[in-house]
Amino acid sequence: LNVYDAKTGEKLKELFTGTGIMAGATTYEIDGEQYVAVMAGYGGAPTDYFPQDAALHQYQNNGRIICFKLNGGETPLPPRTVKIPTPEPPDMKINSALVDRGSVLYWDYCEVCHGGFGEPPPNSTWPEGHMSQHPDLSKMPKDVHKVFKEIVLGGIFSSAGMASFSRSLKEEDVEAIHHYLVKIQQDAYDQLKKAAGD
């Protein structure tokens, strides 16, 4: 965030917030001092992917309001992004045909919110995958795998923002998506074990 003198255009200050700032700042005055308040972080227009130098790779992007004034204190940065290790996948026999179908369905219905596991979409020239503030479905714990169908079709997580997709997806569609996600998780977990020498 850059601060300029309204009369001269001189740049007075450059501030790093650790998150994106949404349009529509507001300004107000208290006891003769001017303040500027902005909404920052998650909650604006969605984007398809974040460049490698985006702050999201280093800082959590939770929505917040930040208020500034001239000669104010340091801008509080959000917490650092925590890299979640890939947990052991469920013991499940993977069906390759379902994986292929699930891949198509995932990129059609799920990727826009849940991201692309650090990979670009199929047949894309994007340099990197879609990072997301929503859960990375390639890192689901086993207890979440157990209720995957109930989450997607039953809407048991609707209070947390994950609505039911029962109007768009059938049970066999969800099964295919689940097979795809377990395959992605299994591959990532195997790579971690190999790197660790297991």
SEPA-500210 format. One line per 4 residues: number of its first residue (from 1); their letters; for each residue x, y, z of N, C-alpha, C. Coordinates in steps of 0.1 Angstrom, whole numbers. Layout:
BEGIN
NUM	A	X Y Z X Y Z X Y Z; ...
//
This chain:
BEGIN
1	LNVY	9 -12 0 0 0 0 9 12 0; 7 21 -10 14 34 -10 6 45 -6; 12 54 2 6 66 7 11 79 0; 3 87 -6 7 99 -14 1 112 -8
5	DAKT	8 122 -9 3 136 -5 -7 140 -16; -19 143 -11 -30 146 -21 -27 159 -29; -19 168 -24 -17 180 -31 -5 179 -40; 6 173 -36 18 173 -44 21 160 -51
9	GEKL	14 149 -47 16 136 -53 28 129 -48; 35 135 -38 47 129 -33 44 117 -25; 52 106 -28 50 94 -21 55 95 -6; 46 93 3 50 95 17 54 83 24
13	KELF	48 72 20 51 59 27 47 47 19; 54 36 21 50 23 15 48 13 26; 37 7 26 33 -2 37 31 -16 31; 36 -26 38 34 -40 35 24 -46 44
17	TGTG	13 -52 39 3 -57 47 3 -72 48; 10 -79 39 10 -94 39 -3 -100 33; -12 -92 29 -24 -97 23 -29 -87 12; -37 -91 3 -42 -82 -7 -52 -72 -1
21	IMAG	-53 -61 -7 -62 -51 -2 -73 -49 -12; -86 -50 -8 -97 -48 -17 -100 -34 -19; -106 -31 -31 -110 -17 -34 -120 -11 -24; -121 2 -24 -131 8 -16 -126 12 -2
25	ATTY	-114 18 -1 -110 23 12 -119 34 16; -120 36 29 -127 47 35 -118 56 44; -121 68 44 -112 77 53 -121 85 62; -116 88 74 -124 95 84 -114 103 93
29	EIDG	-120 112 101 -111 120 110 -116 119 124; -106 118 133 -109 118 147 -99 127 154; -105 137 161 -96 147 168 -86 153 159; -90 156 147 -81 163 138 -71 154 131
33	EQYV	-72 141 133 -62 131 127 -70 123 116; -64 122 104 -70 114 93 -66 99 95; -76 91 93 -74 76 93 -79 71 79; -73 60 75 -78 53 63 -80 39 67
37	AVMA	-92 33 64 -95 19 67 -97 11 54; -91 -1 54 -93 -9 42 -97 -23 46; -104 -30 37 -106 -44 39 -95 -52 32; -89 -61 39 -78 -69 33 -80 -84 35
41	GYGG	-74 -91 27 -74 -106 28 -86 -112 20; -89 -124 23 -99 -132 16 -113 -126 17; -120 -126 6 -134 -121 6 -137 -113 -6; -127 -110 -14 -129 -102 -26 -132 -111 -38
45	APTD	-130 -106 -50 -133 -114 -62 -123 -126 -63; -127 -138 -66 -118 -149 -67 -109 -148 -79; -97 -154 -77 -88 -155 -88 -84 -169 -91; -79 -172 -103 -77 -185 -107 -64 -191 -102
49	YFPQ	-54 -183 -100 -41 -187 -94 -34 -176 -88; -25 -179 -79 -16 -168 -73 -2 -170 -78; 4 -159 -83 18 -160 -87 27 -164 -76; 39 -170 -79 48 -175 -69 52 -164 -59
53	DAAL	52 -151 -63 56 -141 -53 45 -135 -46; 33 -141 -47 21 -135 -40 23 -138 -25; 18 -128 -17 19 -129 -2 12 -142 3; 2 -147 -4 -5 -159 1 4 -171 4
57	HQYQ	15 -171 -4 25 -182 -2 32 -182 12; 32 -170 18 39 -168 30 30 -165 42; 19 -158 39 10 -154 50 -4 -159 48; -11 -162 59 -25 -165 58 -33 -153 53
61	NNGR	-44 -157 45 -51 -146 38 -65 -143 45; -66 -145 58 -79 -143 64 -83 -129 63; -97 -127 61 -102 -113 60 -100 -105 72; -97 -92 71 -96 -84 82 -97 -69 78
65	IICF	-99 -60 87 -99 -46 84 -87 -40 91; -79 -32 83 -67 -25 88 -69 -10 87; -66 -3 97 -67 12 98 -53 18 99; -51 28 91 -38 35 90 -40 50 94
69	KLNG	-29 56 99 -28 70 100 -14 74 98; -11 87 95 3 91 93 10 90 107; 22 85 106 31 83 117 25 73 127; 17 64 121 11 53 129 22 42 132
73	GETP	17 32 139 26 21 142 29 12 131; 36 1 133 39 -9 123 26 -16 119; 25 -20 106 13 -27 102 14 -42 107; 4 -46 114 4 -60 119 3 -70 107
77	LPPR	12 -79 106 11 -89 96 3 -101 100; -4 -108 91 -12 -120 94 -2 -131 98; -8 -142 104 1 -153 107 7 -159 95; 19 -165 97 25 -172 86 17 -184 81
81	TVKI	18 -187 68 11 -198 62 18 -211 67; 9 -220 72 15 -233 77 13 -243 66; 24 -250 62 24 -260 52 20 -273 59; 8 -278 55 3 -291 61 9 -303 53
85	PTPE	15 -312 61 20 -324 54 9 -333 50; 12 -341 39 2 -350 34 0 -362 44; -12 -363 49 -15 -375 58 -16 -388 51; -15 -399 58 -16 -412 52 -30 -413 46
89	PPDM	-31 -417 33 -45 -418 27 -52 -430 32; -65 -431 30 -73 -442 34 -69 -455 26; -71 -466 32 -68 -479 26 -80 -482 16; -78 -479 4 -89 -479 -6 -84 -484 -19
93	KINS	-91 -494 -25 -87 -499 -38 -91 -488 -49; -81 -483 -56 -83 -472 -65 -88 -478 -79; -98 -473 -84 -103 -476 -98 -99 -466 -108; -90 -470 -117 -84 -460 -126 -94 -453 -135
97	ALVD	-105 -460 -139 -115 -454 -147 -123 -443 -139; -125 -446 -126 -131 -436 -118 -122 -424 -115; -109 -427 -114 -99 -416 -113 -99 -407 -125; -100 -412 -137 -100 -404 -149 -113 -395 -149
101	RGSV	-124 -401 -146 -137 -394 -146 -137 -384 -135; -132 -388 -123 -131 -379 -112 -123 -367 -114; -112 -368 -122 -103 -357 -125 -111 -346 -133; -118 -350 -143 -126 -341 -150 -137 -334 -142
105	LYWD	-143 -342 -133 -154 -336 -124 -147 -326 -114; -136 -330 -109 -129 -322 -99 -126 -308 -105; -120 -308 -117 -116 -295 -123 -128 -287 -128; -139 -294 -130 -151 -287 -134 -159 -281 -121
109	YCEV	-159 -288 -110 -167 -284 -99 -160 -280 -87; -148 -285 -85 -141 -283 -71 -129 -273 -72; -122 -273 -83 -109 -266 -83 -110 -252 -81; -121 -245 -85 -122 -231 -84 -121 -226 -70
113	CHGG	-126 -235 -60 -125 -231 -46 -114 -238 -39; -112 -251 -42 -102 -259 -34 -88 -260 -40; -86 -254 -52 -73 -253 -58 -68 -265 -65; -56 -264 -71 -51 -274 -80 -39 -281 -75
117	FGEP	-37 -282 -62 -26 -290 -55 -13 -285 -60; -12 -272 -64 1 -267 -68 4 -270 -83; -6 -276 -90 -4 -280 -104 -13 -271 -113; -9 -268 -125 -18 -260 -134 -29 -269 -139
121	PPNS	-40 -263 -143 -51 -271 -148 -47 -278 -161; -54 -289 -164 -51 -296 -176 -51 -287 -188; -42 -289 -198 -42 -282 -210 -41 -267 -208; -33 -263 -198 -32 -249 -194 -18 -244 -196
125	TWPE	-16 -231 -198 -3 -225 -199 1 -218 -186; -7 -219 -176 -4 -213 -163 9 -218 -158; 17 -210 -152 30 -215 -146 28 -223 -133; 18 -221 -126 16 -228 -113 1 -230 -111
129	GHMS	-2 -238 -101 -16 -241 -98 -23 -231 -89; -35 -233 -88 -44 -224 -80 -42 -227 -65; -37 -216 -58 -36 -217 -43 -50 -213 -38; -54 -218 -26 -67 -215 -21 -66 -214 -6
133	QHPD	-76 -206 -1 -78 -206 14 -87 -217 19; -94 -223 10 -103 -235 13 -94 -247 15; -99 -257 22 -91 -269 24 -85 -275 12; -73 -280 12 -66 -287 1 -71 -302 2
137	LSKM	-80 -306 -7 -86 -319 -6 -76 -330 -9; -64 -328 -13 -54 -338 -14 -47 -341 0; -52 -334 10 -46 -336 23 -56 -339 34; -67 -345 30 -78 -348 39 -74 -359 49
141	PKDV	-77 -357 62 -74 -368 71 -85 -379 69; -82 -391 75 -90 -403 72 -105 -401 77; -107 -393 88 -120 -391 93 -129 -383 84; -122 -374 76 -129 -366 66 -133 -375 54
145	HKVF	-123 -383 50 -126 -393 39 -138 -401 42; -140 -405 54 -151 -414 58 -165 -407 55; -165 -394 56 -178 -387 54 -178 -378 42; -169 -382 32 -168 -373 20 -181 -372 13
149	KEIV	-189 -383 11 -202 -382 4 -211 -374 12; -211 -375 25 -221 -367 33 -217 -352 33; -205 -349 31 -201 -335 29 -205 -329 16; -203 -336 5 -205 -331 -8 -220 -332 -11
153	LGGI	-227 -343 -8 -241 -344 -11 -250 -340 0; -246 -344 12 -255 -342 24 -254 -328 30; -243 -321 27 -242 -307 32 -239 -306 47; -232 -316 52 -230 -316 67 -220 -305 71
157	FSSA	-213 -300 62 -204 -288 65 -209 -275 60; -222 -275 57 -228 -262 51 -226 -250 61; -226 -253 74 -225 -242 83 -211 -236 83; -201 -243 77 -188 -238 75 -185 -232 61
161	GMAS	-196 -232 53 -195 -226 40 -194 -236 28; -194 -250 31 -194 -260 21 -208 -265 19; -214 -259 9 -228 -263 6 -229 -276 -1; -241 -282 0 -244 -295 -7 -244 -293 -22
165	FSRS	-238 -302 -29 -238 -302 -44 -248 -312 -50; -258 -316 -42 -267 -326 -46 -275 -323 -58; -276 -310 -61 -283 -305 -73 -275 -306 -86; -262 -307 -84 -252 -307 -95 -245 -321 -97
169	LKEE	-244 -328 -87 -236 -341 -87 -244 -353 -82; -242 -364 -89 -249 -376 -84 -239 -384 -75; -244 -395 -69 -236 -403 -60 -224 -409 -67; -226 -413 -79 -215 -419 -87 -204 -409 -91
173	DVEA	-209 -396 -93 -199 -385 -95 -190 -383 -83; -196 -382 -72 -189 -380 -59 -179 -391 -57; -183 -404 -60 -174 -415 -58 -162 -413 -67; -164 -409 -80 -153 -407 -89 -144 -396 -84
177	IHHY	-149 -385 -80 -141 -374 -74 -133 -379 -63; -139 -387 -54 -132 -393 -42 -120 -402 -46; -123 -410 -56 -112 -419 -61 -100 -410 -67; -103 -400 -74 -93 -391 -79 -85 -384 -68
181	LVKI	-92 -380 -57 -85 -373 -46 -76 -383 -38; -81 -395 -36 -73 -405 -29 -61 -408 -37; -62 -409 -50 -51 -412 -59 -40 -401 -58; -45 -388 -59 -36 -377 -57 -29 -377 -44
185	QQDA	-36 -380 -33 -31 -381 -20 -21 -392 -18; -24 -404 -24 -16 -416 -23 -2 -413 -30; -3 -407 -42 10 -403 -49 18 -394 -41; 12 -384 -35 20 -374 -27 26 -380 -15
189	YDQL	18 -389 -9 23 -396 4 34 -405 0; 33 -412 -11 44 -421 -15 57 -414 -18; 56 -402 -24 67 -394 -27 74 -389 -14; 66 -385 -4 71 -381 9 79 -393 16
193	KKAA	73 -405 15 80 -417 21 93 -420 14; 92 -418 1 104 -421 -7 115 -411 -4; 111 -398 -2 121 -388 1 127 -390 15; 119 -396 24 123 -398 38 131 -411 39
197	GD	132 -419 28 139 -431 28 132 -443 33; 118 -442 34 110 -453 39 107 -463 28
//
